[in-house]
Each structure stands twice: as structure tokens, then as C-alpha cells.
Amino acid sequence: MKISVYSLSASDKKVSEVIDLALKYGCDGIEWWCRENAHIDLNDLKNSANEVIKLMDASGLVCAGIAPYFKYNESADYIAKIFEAANILKTRNVRCHSYIFDGSIPVDELMQKQRKWLEEVVMPEAERFNVRLNIEQHHIHICCTPNACRQLVDGLPEKHFGIIFDPGNSAVEGFTRPEYSISVFGKYLAHVHVKNCKQSQSSEGAVSGRRYKMDFGSLAEGDLDWIGIMKMLKKANYEGFLSLEALDKRPSETKFEQDIVFLKNALNEI
């Protein structure tokens, strides 16, 4: 397994500063935040990607993926521009969420709608650019559980479609034991997001049916046993990235200093 950081974890830093921190703390790669005025800027996508890859090549780091934000109605032309940026950055991994579920539209209807988009719009472009669109397990979305993630992509070619395992998101909604999740994902397990959380004493922001919300924080102090999760990933022969997605309020370098060091030590332990 390799260690990367999702650059949104250091959203206050410039691209060069994120690269410097990744080098300082021994990362293998960086997963790049991709939207308007982000590290990969959707306002100037091709030029932004070219600028980033020059710095990445000079650093020796690799691109672990890009993380744009889709609405699942994008045209083939729009998708092609995102996938072209992935090619420029020398990565096959492109992050994709699923529909938010608020109860107004049945889950099955949203599943069918997104699957149709994946099959008819995304797949031809994924084949043309040889990339892999990875559905992220995410709370509040229709793919909040491992089974829902698998349902959305099942039967699609795993060369071009995968799943992002996010135990931190599952702790907020849809938690299952890691060994169960990994088994359900099977051949579609493509990427892992790393963060931790623990129950707060605040009800504000809690998911429906739950009294208290979960607060994100350092890997060492949360409810999730990341050493145990990594052992299960190793047992399943996972060789991809463990990508730190630390979106809490700690200073950016503190996240690297605490969490990347934690991950490196954990890898050594297992």
C-alpha cells in the first residue's frame, strides 16, 4: 500500500506548498482537489493540470487521482475534459460521488438514473481515455453503504469503474465491519480514503435517526481502528493508495505531521 494525501486537506496551501509538505512527511503521491479555484482549477482545467504535473514530475511524487464534483448529468464533452486532465496528470483514478438522498425520490430511481449516466455517457469516455471512475462511499448519498456502492457499479468493467472505501464516512452513516465492506467491494475496490471521527455531544448536524453528530479529527484519536483496517486491506491484497482526507480544522501541516506519520508507522507495524 502507498500513502497519499487528498489536497483538500490543505486547501489553504498553494500547489507547490502541498507538494513540499507531501515530500517533507514522506508521502508517495497526492490526490488533487479539482473544482473552480481549487488546486486543479476547473476554470482553466488543461493549463492547471499541465502546471501541476510539471511540479509533480520534478518532485518524484505521483498523482494518486483527481477529485472533481459531478452532478451526474454532465455531457460526454464535459466528461472528456476531466478525463483528459487525468491523462495529463498521469492517473487513471477519478473520484465520483452518488446522488444525495433526502427522501424525496426513491433510492432505486436515483440508482437507475445514475447507472444510465455511467453506462451511456461515462463508459465510452472512460474507455477512450483509459481511466477509472471511482464511486465514493459517502454519508447522506445513495451509496452510503458498501452494498449500495457495489449495486451501482456491479457488472460494469472494473478496469473503468471502481469504489472508494471510506471508513470515516461509513462511521457517520452506513457503518459495517471493514472485512465485510472489503468483501462486498471485491474486484471494484480501487482506492481508500483515510480519516477518523468520534461522537460529539452536539446534535447539530447529526444524520437523521441519530442523536449526536460525528466530529472528524486525528487518526490516532477517533473511533476507527486504522491499524486493524489496514491489516484487513493487506490480507485482501490491496496495493493501492491510502489517501488522507483530513477535513477537520487542524492546521494543514499538523494534519501531515500527525496523520501521515501515523499511517507510515502503521504500515511499518503491519
C-alpha positions in Angstrom: 0.0 0.0 0.0 1.1 3.6 -0.7 0.3 6.8 1.1 -1.1 9.9 -0.4 -2.9 13.0 0.7 -6.1 14.5 -0.7 -5.1 18.1 -1.3 -8.3 19.5 0.0 -6.8 18.5 3.4 -4.5 21.5 2.8 -6.9 23.8 0.9 -5.2 26.9 2.3 -1.9 25.9 0.6 -0.7 26.5 -2.9 0.1 23.5 -5.1 3.8 23.9 -4.5 3.2 24.1 -0.8 1.1 20.9 -0.8 3.9 19.1 -2.7 6.5 20.4 -0.2 4.5 19.0 2.7 4.0 15.7 1.0 7.7 15.4 0.4 8.6 16.5 3.9 6.4 13.8 5.5 7.2 11.0 3.1 4.0 10.7 1.0 4.2 8.6 -2.2 1.6 10.7 -4.0 -1.1 13.3 -4.0 -4.8 13.1 -4.8 -5.8 16.5 -6.2 -8.8 18.6 -5.4 -10.5 19.5 -8.6 -13.1 22.3 -8.9 -13.4 26.0 -9.6 -10.4 27.8 -8.0 -9.1 24.6 -6.5 -5.6 23.1 -6.8 -6.8 21.7 -10.2 -8.8 24.6 -11.4 -11.9 23.8 -13.4 -11.9 27.3 -14.8 -8.7 26.6 -16.6 -8.5 22.8 -16.5 -6.0 21.9 -19.1 -3.5 24.6 -18.2 -3.9 23.9 -14.5 -3.3 20.2 -14.9 -0.1 20.9 -17.0 1.2 23.3 -14.4 0.6 20.7 -11.6 2.2 17.8 -13.4 5.4 19.8 -14.1 5.8 20.3 -10.3 4.8 16.7 -9.6 7.4 15.3 -12.1 10.1 17.4 -10.6 9.2 16.2 -7.1 9.1 12.5 -7.9 5.6 12.2 -6.4 2.8 10.5 -8.4 -0.8 11.6 -8.8 -3.0 9.2 -6.8 -6.1 10.6 -8.5 -8.2 13.7 -9.1 -11.4 14.6 -7.2 -13.9 16.6 -9.2 -17.5 17.1 -8.3 -20.2 15.8 -10.6 -24.0 16.3 -10.9 -24.5 13.1 -12.9 -26.0 14.9 -15.9 -22.7 16.1 -17.5 -22.3 15.6 -21.2 -19.7 13.4 -22.9 -17.8 16.5 -23.9 -17.5 17.7 -20.3 -16.5 14.3 -19.1 -13.8 14.1 -21.8 -12.2 17.3 -20.4 -12.0 15.8 -16.9 -10.6 12.6 -18.2 -8.1 14.5 -20.4 -6.9 16.2 -17.3 -6.4 12.9 -15.6 -4.3 11.7 -18.6 -2.2 14.9 -18.3 -1.7 14.1 -14.6 -0.8 10.5 -15.3 -3.5 9.0 -13.2 -6.3 6.6 -14.0 -8.3 7.5 -10.9 -11.2 10.0 -11.0 -13.5 10.4 -7.9 -17.2 10.5 -8.3 -20.0 10.8 -5.6 -23.5 9.5 -6.0 -26.9 11.3 -5.7 -27.7 12.9 -2.3 -30.7 11.2 -0.8 -33.2 13.3 1.0 -36.2 11.0 0.8 -38.0 13.0 -1.9 -37.1 10.5 -4.7 -36.8 6.7 -4.1 -33.3 5.3 -3.9 -34.0 2.8 -6.7 -35.0 5.6 -9.1 -31.8 7.5 -8.3 -29.7 4.4 -8.7 -31.2 3.7 -12.1 -30.7 7.3 -13.2 -27.0 7.4 -12.2 -26.4 3.9 -13.7 -27.8 5.0 -17.0 -25.4 8.0 -17.0 -22.5 5.8 -16.1 -23.3 3.3 -18.9 -24.3 5.7 -21.7 -22.2 8.8 -21.1 -19.2 7.9 -18.8 -18.2 4.5 -20.1 -17.4 5.4 -23.7 -15.2 8.2 -22.5 -13.6 6.1 -19.8 -12.6 3.6 -22.5 -11.4 6.3 -24.8 -9.1 7.9 -22.2 -8.3 4.6 -20.3 -9.4 6.0 -16.9 -11.3 4.6 -14.0 -14.3 6.4 -12.4 -14.5 5.5 -8.7 -17.7 5.9 -6.7 -17.0 7.1 -3.2 -18.8 5.6 -0.2 -20.3 8.7 1.4 -22.8 9.5 4.0 -26.1 11.3 3.0 -25.7 9.9 -0.5 -27.4 6.8 -2.1 -24.0 5.0 -1.9 -23.6 5.3 1.8 -23.2 1.5 2.3 -20.8 -1.0 0.7 -23.7 -2.9 -0.8 -25.1 0.3 -2.4 -21.7 1.1 -3.9 -21.4 -2.4 -5.4 -25.0 -2.2 -6.7 -24.3 0.9 -8.6 -21.2 -0.4 -10.4 -21.9 -4.2 -10.5 -21.5 -5.6 -13.9 -19.5 -2.6 -15.3 -15.9 -3.3 -16.3 -13.7 -2.9 -13.2 -10.9 -1.6 -15.5 -13.0 1.6 -15.8 -15.2 1.6 -12.7 -14.3 1.2 -9.1 -15.2 2.1 -5.5 -13.6 4.3 -2.9 -13.7 2.7 0.5 -14.1 5.4 3.2 -14.5 4.0 6.7 -14.7 7.5 8.1 -17.7 8.3 6.0 -19.2 4.9 7.0 -18.8 5.8 10.7 -21.2 8.7 10.1 -23.7 6.6 8.1 -23.7 3.1 6.9 -21.0 1.5 9.1 -20.1 -2.1 8.5 -17.1 -4.1 9.7 -14.2 -3.5 7.4 -13.8 -7.1 6.4 -17.4 -7.2 5.3 -17.0 -3.9 3.3 -13.9 -5.2 1.6 -15.5 -8.4 0.7 -18.6 -6.7 -0.8 -16.4 -4.3 -2.9 -14.4 -7.2 -4.2 -12.7 -6.5 -7.5 -14.1 -3.0 -7.5 -12.0 -1.8 -4.5 -9.9 0.9 -6.2 -8.9 3.5 -3.6 -9.1 4.2 0.2 -9.9 7.5 1.9 -8.4 7.8 5.3 -9.9 9.9 8.1 -11.2 9.3 11.6 -14.1 10.6 13.7 -15.7 10.2 17.1 -19.1 11.1 18.5 -19.6 14.6 19.7 -22.1 16.0 22.3 -23.8 18.2 19.7 -27.0 17.3 18.0 -26.5 20.0 15.3 -25.5 18.3 12.0 -26.4 14.8 13.2 -27.8 12.5 10.5 -31.5 11.6 10.8 -32.2 8.9 13.4 -29.0 9.7 15.3 -28.9 11.9 18.4 -25.3 13.2 18.1 -23.1 14.1 15.1 -19.7 12.7 14.5 -16.7 15.1 14.5 -13.7 14.4 12.3 -10.2 14.6 13.8 -6.8 12.9 14.0 -6.4 9.2 13.1 -4.9 8.3 16.5 -7.9 9.6 18.5 -11.0 8.6 16.6 -13.3 5.6 16.9 -11.9 3.8 13.9 -9.1 1.2 14.4 -6.9 2.2 11.4 -4.2 -0.3 12.1 -6.8 -3.1 12.1 -8.4 -1.8 8.9 -5.0 -1.7 7.2 -4.3 -5.2 8.3 -7.6 -6.3 6.6 -6.7 -4.4 3.5 -3.3 -6.1 3.4 -5.0 -9.5 3.9 -7.2 -8.7 0.9 -4.0 -7.9 -1.2 -5.0 -4.3 -1.6 -2.0 -2.5 -3.1 -3.5 0.9 -3.9 -3.4 4.3 -2.1 -4.3 5.2 1.4 -5.3 8.8 0.8 -5.5 11.1 3.8 -8.7 13.1 3.6 -8.4 15.2 6.8 -11.1 17.9 6.6 -11.2 19.0 10.2 -9.9 22.3 11.5 -6.3 21.4 12.5 -3.6 23.4 10.7 -2.6 21.8 7.4 0.9 20.9 8.4 -0.4 19.5 11.7 -2.5 17.0 9.7 0.6 15.8 7.9 2.7 15.7 11.0 0.1 13.7 13.0 -1.7 11.6 10.4 0.8 10.9 7.6 3.3 9.9 10.3 0.6 7.7 11.9 0.0 6.0 8.6 3.7 5.4 7.9 4.2 3.9 11.4 1.1 1.8 11.0 2.4 0.4 7.6 5.7 -0.5 9.3 3.8 -2.2 12.1 1.8 -4.4 9.8 
